[in-house]
Amino acid sequence: MPWSYDSSMSDASVEHLASTLDLQTVRVVRQIAEHGSLTAAAASLGYSQPAVSQQLQRFEERTGIALVERVGRGIRLTESGRVLARYASTVTTALEAAAGELAEIRGLRAGRVRLVAFPSASATLVPRLIAALASEHPGVAVTYVEAEPPEAVDAVRADRADLAITFSYPGDRDDPHRASARGLDVRAYADEPMQLVLPEGHPAAESDVVELDRLAGEPWIAGCPRCRGHLLELAGAAGFTPRIAFETDNFVAVEGMVAQGLGVALLPALALEASPRHPGIVTRPTARADVRSLHLVTARGAERVPAIGATLAALQALAAG
């Protein structure tokens, strides 16, 4: 019968359970939680499925606690297994930090960083970061996956990523760095300027900065849902509701539409840098110098892992530069 917590358990019983927990079982449970099957968990760990099954069976024999149960032709974590899975990321991060510090003492410069970031960082910030790490820490291997901030934060929480580069807008109602990031470390990284994108020859382009209400009568080209929400908020503060004529997440398409005189747009600086500048547009900052905020999200204490600490330092150097 699966074990459940009993508040009347003695300290000795709790101590006994703690002493029977081993790192390999924690790793197995974490991989089952992530992949959903014994076969996939075994493959991710480089073991055979019988070896993983035996690991779980030995743990159950020692403790009387079943971590998995059969459902049809598959398996799932029991309540006890889900409890252990919740702590698995914290446990493995702490152990990797300890191993990393010991490796540093021995003079070893090696490690792995699983990076995830939003699309406009893919062609700008991420390549610079990987190049800087390759130059300064050639033993650090980096893998990269592109994802919007909510999915990136989820990846760190689920231990599918070590570091997420994310963004948020002032007043963002769906800010992924609030409740969904509870228990993680969220560092403010930099403020990214927002830029108005105007057709070449537009009267507002004669000014060095543009008051948003000058564009109240223009058709607008809006981007991703969170970017669109930011536009609506800024326009509302300026006293108008923008008439959104087109919506696209494609930065190149936005520039092309603006160049054809189909509307105006508001894009973050990295998005403009990530796309080839269309000859038929000009960009201007808003009069209020509006920005979106960039963040770095990791597991709690992950900076103690040398490879992750080196990556965070490289990012701060890029921001300073």
URDA-V823658 format. One record per pair of residues at least 4 apart in sequence whose ideal C-beta (glycine too) atoms are under 6 Angstrom apart, sorted by the first residue. I is the first residue (numbers start at 1). J is the second residue. If there is no record, write none. Layout:
[[I	J] [I	J]]
//
This chain:
[[2	66] [2	78] [2	80] [3	65] [3	80] [9	13] [9	14] [20	62] [20	63] [24	55] [25	59] [26	88] [26	91] [28	52] [28	55] [29	67] [29	81] [29	84] [29	85] [29	88] [30	88] [31	35] [31	41] [31	44] [31	45] [32	41] [33	85] [35	40] [35	41] [38	49] [38	52] [38	75] [39	49] [41	52] [42	47] [42	49] [42	52] [47	51] [47	52] [56	67] [56	68] [60	66] [65	80] [66	78] [67	80] [67	81] [68	75] [68	77] [68	81] [69	78] [70	75] [71	76] [77	81] [77	82] [87	91] [89	159] [89	299] [93	299] [93	302] [96	305] [97	304] [97	305] [100	305] [100	306] [103	108] [104	306] [109	139] [110	139] [111	140] [111	306] [111	307] [112	141] [113	142] [113	162] [113	307] [113	308] [113	311] [114	143] [114	161] [114	162] [115	142] [115	144] [115	163] [116	145] [116	147] [116	152] [116	155] [116	161] [116	164] [117	121] [117	126] [117	165] [118	148] [119	146] [120	270] [120	271] [120	274] [121	125] [121	126] [121	165] [122	126] [122	146] [123	274] [124	270] [124	273] [124	274] [128	318] [129	314] [130	142] [132	314] [133	137] [133	140] [133	314] [134	138] [137	310] [140	307] [147	151] [147	152] [149	166] [149	176] [150	176] [152	164] [152	166] [153	176] [153	180] [153	181] [153	297] [155	160] [155	161] [156	161] [156	164] [156	184] [156	297] [162	308] [163	298] [163	311] [164	297] [166	295] [166	297] [167	292] [167	294] [168	172] [168	175] [168	177] [168	293] [169	230] [169	292] [171	233] [176	180] [177	181] [177	186] [177	295] [181	186] [184	297] [185	298] [185	300] [186	295] [186	297] [187	296] [189	294] [189	295] [189	296] [190	294] [190	319] [191	291] [191	293] [192	268] [192	269] [192	270] [192	291] [192	292] [192	294] [193	269] [193	285] [193	291] [194	266] [194	268] [194	290] [195	267] [195	269] [195	272] [195	283] [196	210] [196	266] [196	284] [197	258] [197	265] [197	267] [197	281] [197	283] [198	202] [198	204] [198	205] [198	264] [198	282] [199	258] [199	261] [200	280] [200	282] [204	210] [204	214] [205	282] [209	285] [209	287] [210	214] [210	284] [211	287] [212	238] [212	286] [213	238] [213	239] [215	264] [216	240] [218	264] [219	243] [219	245] [219	263] [220	242] [220	244] [220	263] [221	246] [221	254] [221	257] [221	263] [221	265] [222	228] [222	231] [222	244] [222	247] [223	227] [223	249] [224	249] [231	266] [235	240] [235	242] [245	263] [246	257] [248	253] [251	271] [251	275] [252	275] [254	265] [255	278] [255	281] [257	262] [258	265] [258	281] [259	278] [259	280] [259	281] [267	271] [267	272] [268	292] [270	274] [286	290] [298	302] [302	308] [303	309] [303	312]]
//
